[in-house]
Amino acid sequence: MQPRFQLSRRALVLGAVAVTTGISIRTAMAADDPTTPRHIGIIGAGQVGGTLGRLWARAGYPVMFSSRHPDQLQITLAEAGPNAHAGSVAQAIAFANVIVLAVPYKAEPEIAAQYGAALSGKILIDADNAYAFRDGALANEAHAEGVARYSAHLFPQTHFVRAFNSVNASSLANGGGGNTQILYSYTDNAAGDVASELIKATGSVPVRGHEL
Ligand SMILES: NC(=O)c1ccc[n+]([C@@H]2O[C@H](COP(=O)([O-])OP(=O)(O)OC[C@H]3O[C@@H](n4cnc5c(N)ncnc54)[C@H](OP(=O)(O)O)[C@@H]3O)[C@@H](O)[C@H]2O)c1
């Protein structure tokens, strides 16, 4: 009896959220449910985020690009085609059940503080690298723990995946001719499976790494 009660209560909560926020129930459903269509939100639409979003939009996935300056994303949007949208970071998170983080590493704590609650329950694919010359002391701290684990701890309420960080954005552009290998590590298997699906959709080859 208890599980049935929890399920119907969850459905009620999702329905209420959908009515009050305008987010469709389909988008609000568990991101790691294999039957849920992927909606992808990109935080940071530069070399990595722009390239990945273009590939997924062209492959048929609904994509919303975002940055701190969404008004400057018109070229990326035009190149990505009709499945692509642009918005604020908050809008991209609300739109999507899979979020890609492609920003300078030093922005991660600030994004976690500002959007951690909104990211709750979503799959977060983190492509970021930490460099001391760009990201300062935070990079050293992250490397001391392991960058993937450090980021996973910044976003504990997400289904966290680290992927795309070890490949140059230009190699992602055409799936490297179909033989670019993309290593991914993950906090849970279901999120790993979604990452694998999305890596394949870019034309690259997923390589399963370790559980975080
Ligand atoms: N380039 C590569 O080949 C490559 C490969 C693997 C991994 N990476 C890693 O991937 C990450 C992104 O690299 P990139 O080369 O794509 O960088 P990029 O071209 O400079 O793009 C960074 C994007 O992040 C946005 N941004 C910066 N701070 C933000 C914040 N606080 N909130 C929201 N958006 C923010 C920027 O837009 P606004 O300034 O308008 O907000 C921009 O769209 C980095 O951590 C990098 O080390 C890069």
The ligand as a Tripos MOL2 file, in Angstrom:
@<TRIPOS>MOLECULE
LIG
   48    52     1     0     0
SMALL
NO_CHARGES

@<TRIPOS>ATOM
      1 N1         37.1950   24.0170  -25.5590 N.am      1 LIG1
      2 C1         37.4790   22.7180  -25.4480 C.2       1 LIG1
      3 O1         37.9800   22.0840  -26.4040 O.2       1 LIG1
      4 C2         37.1890   21.9810  -24.1470 C.ar      1 LIG1
      5 C3         37.2800   20.5810  -24.1480 C.ar      1 LIG1
      6 C4         36.9540   19.8630  -22.9990 C.ar      1 LIG1
      7 C5         36.5330   20.5470  -21.8550 C.ar      1 LIG1
      8 N2         36.4720   21.9140  -21.8690 N.ar      1 LIG1
      9 C6         36.0110   22.5910  -20.6480 C.3       1 LIG1
     10 O2         34.6400   22.9110  -20.8650 O.3       1 LIG1
     11 C7         34.3120   24.1410  -20.2130 C.3       1 LIG1
     12 C8         33.8130   25.1310  -21.2610 C.3       1 LIG1
     13 O3         34.8470   25.3640  -22.1840 O.3       1 LIG1
     14 P1         34.5920   26.1690  -23.5440 P.3       1 LIG1
     15 O4         35.8640   26.0720  -24.2990 O.co2     1 LIG1
     16 O5         33.3140   25.7430  -24.1570 O.co2     1 LIG1
     17 O6         34.4610   27.6540  -22.9670 O.3       1 LIG1
     18 P2         33.9040   28.9420  -23.7270 P.3       1 LIG1
     19 O7         33.9110   28.7440  -25.1870 O.co2     1 LIG1
     20 O8         34.6410   30.0950  -23.1420 O.co2     1 LIG1
     21 O9         32.3840   28.9940  -23.2430 O.3       1 LIG1
     22 C9         32.0700   29.1780  -21.8750 C.3       1 LIG1
     23 C10        30.5960   29.5260  -21.7930 C.3       1 LIG1
     24 O10        30.2460   29.6200  -20.4310 O.3       1 LIG1
     25 C11        29.3990   30.7540  -20.2430 C.3       1 LIG1
     26 N3         29.5600   31.1400  -18.8490 N.ar      1 LIG1
     27 C12        30.6640   31.5600  -18.2100 C.ar      1 LIG1
     28 N4         30.4130   31.7590  -16.9090 N.ar      1 LIG1
     29 C13        29.1030   31.4510  -16.7160 C.ar      1 LIG1
     30 C14        28.2380   31.4420  -15.5830 C.ar      1 LIG1
     31 N5         28.6690   31.8180  -14.3720 N.pl3     1 LIG1
     32 N6         26.9500   31.0690  -15.7460 N.ar      1 LIG1
     33 C15        26.4970   30.6960  -16.9610 C.ar      1 LIG1
     34 N7         27.2750   30.6690  -18.0810 N.ar      1 LIG1
     35 C16        28.5550   31.0530  -17.9530 C.ar      1 LIG1
     36 C17        29.9320   31.7600  -21.2700 C.3       1 LIG1
     37 O11        28.9390   32.6880  -21.6870 O.3       1 LIG1
     38 P3         28.6830   34.0850  -20.9430 P.3       1 LIG1
     39 O12        30.0310   34.7020  -20.6870 O.co2     1 LIG1
     40 O13        27.8200   34.8370  -21.9180 O.co2     1 LIG1
     41 O14        27.9420   33.7430  -19.6950 O.co2     1 LIG1
     42 C18        30.2140   30.8290  -22.4460 C.3       1 LIG1
     43 O15        29.0300   30.5910  -23.1850 O.3       1 LIG1
     44 C19        35.5930   24.6020  -19.5150 C.3       1 LIG1
     45 O16        35.5850   24.1960  -18.1700 O.3       1 LIG1
     46 C20        36.6980   23.8940  -20.2960 C.3       1 LIG1
     47 O17        37.8730   23.7080  -19.5330 O.3       1 LIG1
     48 C21        36.7820   22.6440  -22.9800 C.ar      1 LIG1
@<TRIPOS>BOND
     1     1     2 1
     2     2     3 2
     3     2     4 1
     4     4     5 ar
     5     4    48 ar
     6     5     6 ar
     7     6     7 ar
     8     7     8 ar
     9     8     9 1
    10     8    48 ar
    11     9    10 1
    12     9    46 1
    13    10    11 1
    14    11    12 1
    15    11    44 1
    16    12    13 1
    17    13    14 1
    18    14    15 2
    19    14    16 1
    20    14    17 1
    21    17    18 1
    22    18    19 2
    23    18    20 1
    24    18    21 1
    25    21    22 1
    26    22    23 1
    27    23    24 1
    28    23    42 1
    29    24    25 1
    30    25    26 1
    31    25    36 1
    32    26    27 ar
    33    26    35 ar
    34    27    28 ar
    35    28    29 ar
    36    29    30 ar
    37    29    35 ar
    38    30    31 1
    39    30    32 ar
    40    32    33 ar
    41    33    34 ar
    42    34    35 ar
    43    36    37 1
    44    36    42 1
    45    37    38 1
    46    38    39 2
    47    38    40 1
    48    38    41 1
    49    42    43 1
    50    44    45 1
    51    44    46 1
    52    46    47 1
@<TRIPOS>SUBSTRUCTURE
     1 LIG1         1 GROUP 0 **** ****
